[in-house]
Amino acid sequence: MEKKNIDWSSLGFAYLETDKRFVANYKDGAWDEGVLTSDSQVRITECAGVLQYSQSCFEGLKAYTTQDGHIVTFRPDMNAARMKDSCERLEMPVYPVDKWVEAVDQVVKANDAWVPPYGSGATLYIRPYMFGSSAVIGVKPADEYQFRMFCTPVGPYFKGGAKPITIRVCDYDRAAPHGTGHIKAGLNYAMSLYAIMDAHRQGFDENMYLDPGTRTKVEETGGANFLFITKDNTVVTPKSSSILPSITRRSLLYVAEHYLGLKVEEREVLLDEVKDFAECGLCGTAAVISPVGKIVDHGKEICFPSGMEEMGPVTKKLYDTLTGIQMGRLEAPEGWIRVIE
Ligand SMILES: *Cc1c(COP(=O)(O)O)cnc(C)c1O
């Protein structure tokens, strides 16, 4: 396989059309076999459930080239299981977990020329998604669905080092109590667009959402979970039923405990105690960890001792260990790395 002629390290996080994508259709109560296709266009009725009532969910994961030259994915079974949860909550048909993981293999294999080489800092981002494709005018679930999966190469998240970001405590909510915050539904993102653009207009990089019920506890940002480090090096992450369970965050907690011997806590985190932490980071597939240097709560600044120049020392260790596992430099826990070729 000859790699595409791309300057990998200068890629951003944007859609670049690749050669093949996977498409499966659900009709008359069953999924078809699914195929790889070169056709990147989706053709659906103007009245499709997804277009009228936003019946859709998605996932995001990456394929990498490891140090010894294999193309691998990281815990794809976790993404498949999470999409199952999303589908059940949205009255959509579940795509079987084992076939889901095989579809990822197929898509990556068919686009292996697009998988960035080891050391480039770039990765292949894979976007599985499902939507109601048949006509719906009365409010109800669609009868037919499409499950698709495409991939696109994305550049190093941090060009020239991971600079800490500044976030604000947000007055808008991303999820209702007992709502859909814990699933990866497109609608959660549609609702967050105004809040993130408003944050940018005010000069902030991200929003810190609070618990929608009492607005006293830390939840997450629009697309990443929080990790905090206490002054005695305990890793703390907020616990709430309206947080999206990040696979990166769950992997980092495991790494903290089992690779670095740190104490970990998943518990409610009050906004009032955030000023006492030594480090703060945001975790998700895209960046693994983005360090947070400052949180602004209505003009009141919380500045972490790790500062605005670089990642805090514990955050850095977590980042290096997890990316070392993903890139094959460190031994992975059983089942975390799926070798594709
Ligand atoms: C996808 C997502 C995350 C990150 O999850 P990962 O599995 O680590 O990529 C965090 N928060 C929200 C709201 C998300 O949609």
The ligand as an SDF file (V2000), in Angstrom:
LIG
                    3D

 15 15  0  0  0  0  0  0  0  0999 V2000
  -17.3390   12.1140   22.8600 C   0  0  0  0  0  0  0  0  0  0  0  0
  -17.4720   12.9500   24.0770 C   0  0  0  0  0  0  0  0  0  0  0  0
  -16.4850   12.9550   25.0890 C   0  0  0  0  0  0  0  0  0  0  0  0
  -15.1800   12.2200   24.9550 C   0  0  0  0  0  0  0  0  0  0  0  0
  -15.3370   10.8370   24.8950 O   0  0  0  0  0  0  0  0  0  0  0  0
  -14.1560    9.9050   24.3570 P   0  0  0  0  0  0  0  0  0  0  0  0
  -14.7640    8.5470   24.3410 O   0  0  0  0  0  0  0  0  0  0  0  0
  -13.0460   10.0100   25.3070 O   0  0  0  0  0  0  0  0  0  0  0  0
  -13.7960   10.4190   23.0130 O   0  0  0  0  0  0  0  0  0  0  0  0
  -16.7150   13.7080   26.2190 C   0  0  0  0  0  0  0  0  0  0  0  0
  -17.8310   14.4600   26.3600 N   0  0  0  0  0  0  0  0  0  0  0  0
  -18.7860   14.4880   25.4040 C   0  0  0  0  0  0  0  0  0  0  0  0
  -19.9940   15.3260   25.6240 C   0  0  0  0  0  0  0  0  0  0  0  0
  -18.6430   13.7370   24.2480 C   0  0  0  0  0  0  0  0  0  0  0  0
  -19.5950   13.7730   23.3110 O   0  0  0  0  0  0  0  0  0  0  0  0
  1  2  1  0
  2  3  1  0
  2 14  2  0
  3  4  1  0
  3 10  2  0
  4  5  1  0
  5  6  1  0
  6  7  2  0
  6  8  1  0
  6  9  1  0
 10 11  1  0
 11 12  2  0
 12 13  1  0
 12 14  1  0
 14 15  1  0
M  END
$$$$
